[in-house]
């Protein structure tokens, strides 16, 4: 595996690990999470049943899983970045896009590089049955990552690494080759509960228990319907995702900047005014989000999210300009968007 580690680093990966396919001990927790409905609208979470915890059923012939970690902090990230990011919350007319989404779509970056790594392995060792994943199928990514030594599960359910915090993407290669497993690492959260306490919507019900239905990342990205009334004011000016639980995590003082330009911030997606983003036509939205993970939510949900943020800005200070922009969007608005526009105007 030493050669694989070298090849992986050449492709921009930070770490490679290996684990087996027996995840049976994770099945009870997965079933309990699904039974409580914590997955919300993410029907795909339940659609595949326990295949998520059974790699050999998802991809017949799988014997080992290679896990990969890739840091995503933009190369130009300044010292003291967590404090700077938290300061954005005090600027209610600025739209906050989660750090991971300010650059190129990670699905494309990781999938391509995982495939290249698989092909390199096949050239060296001979025919290799494999399939790569990047948040793209019923895979227990965090569980596999933890078992393969990438880090431990934090109380916010994300994987934490002592040398890299949690600001990284995960990917996997299911292979039909028996490989020596990596050793897992012990947890180092101790009595800290910063991530639990900071969550704006209290989506982290207890250590290691996340109700996605209350999570701002879920509400602004995965959820296709109306954002629950009781949660709208808590979203603040977050229009795509939420980083709060990571920003306060002490381990993220060790977060690493990416070696790749792919995750550099795109102009217009960081520090931009809500009204500027709200004025984008659908064509402009598609242009500005080409190759970005943001594009997949579509223009309607983009406007829905910003309408909520503008309503929250009005709660801080009255603005004729904001009210005019919201009112103008009412013309021809879908039923979903109209509901959020009317709510915002009432703030």
Buried (B, 14 or more C-beta within 10 A) or exposed (E): EEEBEEBBEEBBBBBBBBBBBEBEEBBEBBBEBBEEEBBBBBEEBBEBBBBBBBBBBBBEEBBBBBBBBBBBBBBEBEEEBBEEBBEBBEBBBBBBBBBBBBBBBBBBBBBBBBBBBBEBBBEEEEEBBBBBBBBEBBBBBBBBBBBBBBBBBBBBBBBBBEEBBBBBBBBBBBBBBEBEBBEBBEEBBEEBBBBBEBBBBBBBBEBEBBBBBBBBBBBBBBBEEBBEEEBBBBBBBBBBBBBBBBBBBBBBEBBBBBBBEBBBBBEBBBBBEBBEBBEBEEEEBEEBBEEBBBBEBBBBBBBBBBBBBBBBBBEBEEBEEBBEBBEEBEEEBEEBBBBBBBBBBEB
